[in-house]
Amino acid sequence: MNLFNLSLKLKGFPIQKAKLALKRIKGLSVEDKAQYIIDKRTEIINYHLQQNTFYKSFANKVNVNDWNSIPILTKKNLQQPLNNRLSKGFTTKNCQVNNTSGSSGYPLSFAKDKFCHALTWSIFMDRYGWHDLDINTSKQARFYGIPLDKKSYYKERLKDKLSNRFRFSVFDMSDKQLAKNVTLFSKFDYEYLYGYSNALTLFAKYLKRETIVLKDVCKSLKACIATSETLFEEDKKILETQFGVPVINEYGCAELGLIAFQNTKNEWLINSDDLYVEILDENDNILPYGEQGRIVITSLYNKAHPFIRYDLGDIGTLSKKSTFTKPILESLAGRTNDTLNLPSGKTAAGFTMYYVTKTIIEDASKIKEFMIEQFKIDTFKVSYVAEEELSEIQKETIKKALDDYLEPGLHVSFERKESLERAKSGKVKQFISYVKK
């Protein structure tokens, strides 16, 4: 049964309509695809200039016939209540609302209209099909975080059930837990692994130490999809060797969906079906293929909320083999998270810190930026930019989250700052550890 398709349909997302639209887009000739991209760019900016008060004010000097006159939109520009940023006719009740992880240092709430959200999932389904994977029927071993508060926890578990996936913990990557993971792989017919590059690499290194090839344990495995963090080439080789299957690089973000996905020819293809991707220099000029710069993306279909020339804070390069209708991502920089080592000997993925800070970032208009640093194996510091000091209750909530997600007895201090130090990419790294491995 196609439970995932059914769940989308029951929630009011027009998945069949979206699949038909994607089929039409993929059927376009090279010439027609180029014109389609140009037309959709013009259409979406005109829509938001007419229907979105926030964007009309933001882009008040734009010339719709001159793409370069359109201003670059950043998360900092969006640091205001979501209701202020929605287009006419859209509310938090009639569209998909979500939050970014805050891994860029800027937590953000956003919305997607229901057709846009359905089209996003149609594109994921299409790309997975390149590797003989079906989101509805292929069982996924998911190495991803999960909220620990009861409501959110069971919501995610239900989504896992509907999506035919089992979620492995990234909060505990100790050898003892990883041995249990191997046992689970021996009992169930997983078709692919999916998760944070960092967590998958920790698992693969454990398998290497134990001289285990995962496909020997789980014969049904076909592939591994690494996402969310930069996958270094040396780590990719370890994954391929120890998992015994091809490793696929995925690049996406919550606001926009799938940005790039590797095909069977090992090309990291940019999604040009519902996105338009540019690489810009520090002066907002479009760079030629082969040159590294800021990744700036336009969502061609999101009518609920504008993401037009949206600067992700990532740095990347498009291959010289790219064309307007077939852009190829050559490299991606800046999406790395450190590994957490703790006094008990426990190891966890650095992305765990997202779930710690998520306890207080729901109102992004108050918490502008945050960063967590580990100075000693048991000592952490939360630096943040906010309109006011965190209350003692909020601080205690974070301390409790550290106890729940990591382990009890950790020391944490807090410092409110005017701004946080940024990396070369322009991002604030969410978590930095100064503890030697």
PEBEL-V252262 format. One record per backbone hydrogen bond with DSSP energy under -1.0 kcal/mol. NH is the residue of the N-H (numbers start at 0). CO is the residue of the C=O. If there is no record, write none. Layout:
BEGIN
nh=NH co=CO
nh=NH co=CO
END
This chain:
BEGIN
nh=2 co=0
nh=5 co=1
nh=6 co=2
nh=7 co=3
nh=8 co=4
nh=9 co=5
nh=10 co=6
nh=11 co=8
nh=12 co=7
nh=14 co=12
nh=17 co=13
nh=18 co=14
nh=19 co=15
nh=20 co=16
nh=21 co=17
nh=22 co=18
nh=23 co=19
nh=24 co=20
nh=25 co=21
nh=26 co=22
nh=27 co=24
nh=32 co=28
nh=33 co=29
nh=34 co=30
nh=35 co=31
nh=36 co=32
nh=37 co=33
nh=38 co=34
nh=39 co=35
nh=40 co=36
nh=41 co=37
nh=42 co=38
nh=43 co=39
nh=44 co=40
nh=45 co=41
nh=46 co=42
nh=47 co=43
nh=48 co=44
nh=49 co=45
nh=50 co=46
nh=51 co=47
nh=55 co=51
nh=56 co=52
nh=57 co=53
nh=58 co=54
nh=61 co=58
nh=65 co=62
nh=68 co=65
nh=69 co=66
nh=72 co=308
nh=78 co=75
nh=79 co=77
nh=83 co=80
nh=84 co=81
nh=86 co=303
nh=87 co=50
nh=89 co=86
nh=95 co=111
nh=97 co=109
nh=99 co=107
nh=104 co=101
nh=109 co=97
nh=111 co=95
nh=116 co=112
nh=117 co=113
nh=118 co=114
nh=119 co=115
nh=120 co=116
nh=121 co=117
nh=122 co=118
nh=123 co=119
nh=124 co=120
nh=125 co=121
nh=126 co=122
nh=127 co=123
nh=128 co=124
nh=129 co=126
nh=130 co=127
nh=131 co=128
nh=132 co=127
nh=137 co=133
nh=139 co=163
nh=140 co=191
nh=141 co=165
nh=142 co=193
nh=143 co=141
nh=152 co=148
nh=153 co=149
nh=154 co=150
nh=155 co=151
nh=156 co=152
nh=157 co=153
nh=158 co=154
nh=159 co=155
nh=160 co=156
nh=161 co=157
nh=162 co=158
nh=163 co=160
nh=164 co=159
nh=165 co=139
nh=167 co=141
nh=172 co=346
nh=177 co=173
nh=178 co=174
nh=179 co=175
nh=180 co=176
nh=181 co=177
nh=182 co=178
nh=183 co=179
nh=184 co=180
nh=185 co=181
nh=187 co=183
nh=189 co=187
nh=190 co=138
nh=191 co=138
nh=192 co=222
nh=193 co=140
nh=194 co=224
nh=195 co=142
nh=196 co=226
nh=199 co=195
nh=200 co=196
nh=201 co=197
nh=202 co=198
nh=203 co=199
nh=204 co=200
nh=205 co=201
nh=206 co=202
nh=207 co=203
nh=208 co=204
nh=209 co=205
nh=210 co=207
nh=211 co=206
nh=213 co=241
nh=215 co=212
nh=217 co=213
nh=220 co=217
nh=221 co=190
nh=222 co=190
nh=223 co=245
nh=224 co=192
nh=225 co=247
nh=226 co=194
nh=228 co=226
nh=229 co=334
nh=235 co=231
nh=236 co=232
nh=237 co=233
nh=238 co=234
nh=239 co=235
nh=240 co=236
nh=241 co=237
nh=242 co=238
nh=243 co=239
nh=247 co=223
nh=249 co=225
nh=250 co=259
nh=252 co=256
nh=256 co=252
nh=258 co=250
nh=259 co=250
nh=260 co=268
nh=261 co=248
nh=262 co=266
nh=265 co=262
nh=268 co=260
nh=268 co=266
nh=269 co=326
nh=270 co=258
nh=275 co=297
nh=277 co=295
nh=279 co=293
nh=280 co=284
nh=283 co=280
nh=286 co=278
nh=289 co=317
nh=290 co=287
nh=292 co=315
nh=293 co=279
nh=294 co=313
nh=295 co=277
nh=296 co=309
nh=297 co=275
nh=298 co=306
nh=299 co=273
nh=309 co=296
nh=310 co=72
nh=311 co=294
nh=314 co=332
nh=315 co=292
nh=316 co=330
nh=318 co=327
nh=321 co=318
nh=322 co=325
nh=328 co=267
nh=329 co=316
nh=330 co=316
nh=332 co=314
nh=339 co=347
nh=341 co=345
nh=344 co=341
nh=347 co=339
nh=348 co=169
nh=351 co=348
nh=352 co=349
nh=353 co=350
nh=355 co=351
nh=356 co=352
nh=357 co=353
nh=358 co=355
nh=359 co=356
nh=363 co=361
nh=365 co=362
nh=366 co=362
nh=367 co=384
nh=368 co=384
nh=370 co=382
nh=371 co=429
nh=372 co=380
nh=373 co=431
nh=374 co=378
nh=375 co=378
nh=378 co=375
nh=379 co=410
nh=380 co=372
nh=381 co=412
nh=382 co=370
nh=383 co=414
nh=384 co=368
nh=386 co=365
nh=394 co=390
nh=395 co=391
nh=396 co=392
nh=397 co=393
nh=398 co=394
nh=399 co=395
nh=400 co=396
nh=401 co=397
nh=402 co=398
nh=403 co=399
nh=404 co=400
nh=405 co=401
nh=406 co=401
nh=410 co=377
nh=412 co=379
nh=414 co=381
nh=416 co=383
nh=422 co=426
nh=425 co=422
nh=427 co=103
nh=431 co=371
nh=433 co=373
END
